[in-house]
């Protein structure tokens, strides 16, 4: 067997170049294109300028007919140049922090509903191991009203709070912000809540112990 070919002469620029400067081709005998990458790109641009519409249509048609092949090519290209791309992306992000922040702020401003929905989903999943679909099911079952006071949420947010047992993590029902905070301030203790209810009944307007 002969020595593997390490260089090749480009048929366009007539220069001898390293084999890495040529693309592979199943049509040529040696499996490598006759033109180097630079000349091949120049040739492709010239051909494209002759009839851009025709070239675009041909490209779209080929991509539609070879979707799996395209995916495989993209994947292989990404894996081959992954480290170089990551390094380039990291460098660009470090040099364009303000630009990235500005782009993010503009995107958030245009997509408030998406951002709100994403935050709710993440919060339900991380805090209660609950999906938005499960929450909506309980919300509809309660008619959108608090399980204690029977009123809809009156705070700026329209969604009810998830009430859960802090010891077991078990979800109870949905409460408005005021009722949820109230239950929490009484340490989820039914006895304390009963004492508070008894206290309020004892000190109605007719039975005030002290009048100042």
C-alpha positions as CSV (number, residue, x, y, z in Angstrom):
1,X,0.0,0.0,0.0
2,X,1.2,3.5,-0.9
3,X,1.7,6.3,1.6
4,X,-1.5,8.2,2.4
5,X,-1.9,11.5,0.4
6,X,-1.2,14.5,2.6
7,X,-1.3,17.3,-0.1
8,X,-3.1,18.0,-3.3
9,X,-3.0,20.5,-6.1
10,X,-6.2,22.6,-6.6
11,X,-7.4,22.5,-10.2
12,X,-8.6,26.2,-9.9
13,X,-5.8,28.1,-8.2
14,X,-3.1,25.5,-9.2
15,X,-1.6,25.6,-5.7
16,X,-0.5,22.6,-3.7
17,X,-2.2,22.6,-0.4
18,X,-2.6,20.4,2.7
19,X,-5.3,17.7,2.3
20,X,-7.3,19.4,5.1
21,X,-7.9,22.4,2.7
22,X,-10.1,20.2,0.5
23,X,-13.6,18.9,1.2
24,X,-14.5,15.3,0.7
25,X,-16.4,14.1,-2.4
26,X,-17.8,10.7,-3.2
27,X,-17.6,11.6,-6.9
28,X,-13.8,11.8,-7.2
29,X,-11.6,8.7,-7.3
30,X,-9.5,9.8,-4.3
31,X,-12.6,10.9,-2.3
32,X,-11.5,14.5,-2.3
33,X,-12.8,17.5,-4.3
34,X,-10.6,18.9,-7.1
35,X,-11.0,22.5,-5.9
36,X,-9.7,23.6,-2.5
37,X,-12.2,25.0,0.0
38,X,-11.4,28.6,-0.8
39,X,-11.9,28.1,-4.6
40,X,-14.9,26.0,-4.0
41,X,-16.6,28.7,-2.0
42,X,-15.7,31.3,-4.6
43,X,-17.2,29.1,-7.3
44,X,-20.4,28.5,-5.3
45,X,-20.8,32.3,-4.7
46,X,-20.4,33.0,-8.4
47,X,-22.9,30.3,-9.3
48,X,-25.4,31.6,-6.8
49,X,-25.2,35.2,-8.2
50,X,-26.1,33.9,-11.7
51,X,-29.6,32.8,-10.6
52,X,-30.3,33.3,-6.8
53,X,-34.0,32.3,-7.1
54,X,-33.2,29.0,-8.8
55,X,-30.4,28.2,-6.3
56,X,-32.7,29.1,-3.3
57,X,-35.5,26.9,-4.6
58,X,-33.0,24.0,-5.2
59,X,-31.6,24.4,-1.7
60,X,-35.0,24.4,-0.1
61,X,-36.1,21.4,-2.1
62,X,-33.0,19.4,-1.2
63,X,-33.3,20.3,2.5
64,X,-36.9,19.2,2.6
65,X,-36.1,15.9,0.9
66,X,-33.1,15.2,3.1
67,X,-34.1,16.4,6.6
68,X,-32.5,13.4,8.4
69,X,-29.3,13.8,6.5
70,X,-29.2,17.6,7.3
71,X,-29.7,16.8,11.0
72,X,-26.9,14.3,10.9
73,X,-24.6,16.8,9.1
74,X,-25.4,19.6,11.6
75,X,-24.8,17.3,14.5
76,X,-21.5,16.1,13.2
77,X,-20.4,19.6,12.5
78,X,-21.4,20.7,15.9
79,X,-19.5,17.9,17.6
80,X,-16.4,18.5,15.5
81,X,-16.2,22.2,16.3
82,X,-17.9,22.1,19.7
83,X,-15.0,23.3,21.8
84,X,-14.1,26.1,19.4
85,X,-17.7,27.3,19.2
86,X,-18.1,27.2,23.0
87,X,-14.9,29.2,23.4
88,X,-16.1,31.7,20.8
89,X,-19.5,32.0,22.4
90,X,-18.0,32.5,25.9
91,X,-15.7,35.2,24.6
92,X,-18.5,37.0,22.8
93,X,-20.8,36.9,25.8
94,X,-18.1,38.3,28.1
95,X,-17.4,41.2,25.6
96,X,-21.1,42.0,25.0
97,X,-22.8,41.8,28.4
98,X,-24.7,45.1,28.1
99,X,-25.9,44.1,24.6
100,X,-27.2,40.7,26.0
101,X,-28.9,42.5,28.9
102,X,-30.6,44.9,26.6
103,X,-31.8,42.2,24.2
104,X,-33.1,40.2,27.2
105,X,-35.0,43.2,28.6
106,X,-36.6,44.0,25.3
107,X,-37.6,40.3,24.9
108,X,-39.1,40.2,28.3
109,X,-41.1,43.4,27.6
110,X,-42.5,41.9,24.5
111,X,-43.2,38.5,26.0
112,X,-44.6,39.3,29.5
113,X,-47.2,36.5,29.3
114,X,-44.7,33.9,28.3
115,X,-42.3,35.0,31.1
116,X,-45.1,35.0,33.7
117,X,-46.3,31.6,32.6
118,X,-42.8,30.2,32.7
119,X,-42.1,31.6,36.2
120,X,-45.4,30.1,37.5
121,X,-44.6,26.7,36.0
122,X,-41.1,26.7,37.5
123,X,-42.3,27.9,40.9
124,X,-45.0,25.2,41.1
125,X,-42.6,22.5,40.1
126,X,-39.8,23.5,42.4
127,X,-41.9,24.5,45.4
128,X,-44.7,21.9,45.3
129,X,-43.7,19.3,42.7
130,X,-46.9,20.3,40.9
131,X,-47.6,20.9,37.2
132,X,-49.6,23.9,35.9
133,X,-52.2,21.4,34.6
134,X,-52.7,20.0,38.2
135,X,-53.0,23.5,39.6
136,X,-55.6,24.6,37.0
137,X,-57.6,21.5,37.8
138,X,-57.8,22.4,41.5
139,X,-58.4,26.1,40.6
140,X,-61.4,25.2,38.4
141,X,-62.7,22.7,41.0
142,X,-62.8,25.6,43.5
143,X,-64.4,27.9,41.0
144,X,-61.4,30.2,41.3
145,X,-62.2,31.1,44.9
146,X,-60.3,30.8,48.2
147,X,-61.1,27.6,50.1
148,X,-61.5,29.6,53.4
149,X,-63.2,32.9,52.6
150,X,-64.8,31.8,49.4
151,X,-63.6,34.9,47.5
152,X,-61.4,35.2,44.4
153,X,-58.0,36.6,44.8
154,X,-58.1,40.4,45.3
155,X,-54.3,41.0,45.2
156,X,-52.6,42.2,42.0
157,X,-52.0,38.7,40.9
158,X,-55.2,36.8,40.0
159,X,-53.9,33.3,40.9
160,X,-54.6,31.7,44.3
161,X,-51.8,30.6,46.5
162,X,-51.0,26.9,47.0
163,X,-51.6,25.9,50.7
164,X,-49.6,22.9,51.8
165,X,-48.5,21.1,55.0
166,X,-45.0,22.3,55.8
167,X,-44.2,19.1,57.6
168,X,-45.3,16.5,55.0
169,X,-45.3,18.8,51.9
170,X,-48.8,17.5,51.0
171,X,-50.9,20.1,49.1
172,X,-54.2,21.0,50.8
173,X,-56.1,23.5,48.7
174,X,-55.8,27.0,47.2
175,X,-56.1,30.1,49.3
176,X,-56.1,33.8,48.6
177,X,-53.0,35.7,49.7
178,X,-54.5,37.1,52.9
179,X,-55.9,33.7,54.1
180,X,-52.7,31.9,53.2
181,X,-50.6,34.4,55.2
182,X,-53.1,34.3,58.1
183,X,-52.8,30.5,58.3
184,X,-49.0,30.7,58.2
185,X,-48.9,33.4,60.9
186,X,-50.8,31.1,63.1
187,X,-48.2,28.4,62.4
188,X,-50.8,26.1,60.7
189,X,-52.1,25.3,64.2
190,X,-55.9,24.7,64.4
191,X,-55.9,25.2,68.2
192,X,-54.4,28.7,67.8
193,X,-56.9,29.6,65.1
194,X,-59.8,28.4,67.3
195,X,-58.5,30.5,70.2
196,X,-58.2,33.5,67.9
197,X,-61.8,32.9,66.7
198,X,-63.0,32.5,70.3
199,X,-61.2,35.7,71.2
200,X,-62.8,37.7,68.4
201,X,-66.3,36.4,69.3
202,X,-65.7,37.3,73.0
203,X,-64.7,40.9,72.1
204,X,-67.5,41.8,69.7
205,X,-68.6,45.4,69.7
206,X,-71.3,44.7,72.3
207,X,-68.9,42.9,74.7
208,X,-65.8,45.1,74.7
209,X,-64.0,44.9,78.0
210,X,-62.4,48.3,77.7
211,X,-63.8,51.4,76.1
212,X,-61.2,54.1,75.5
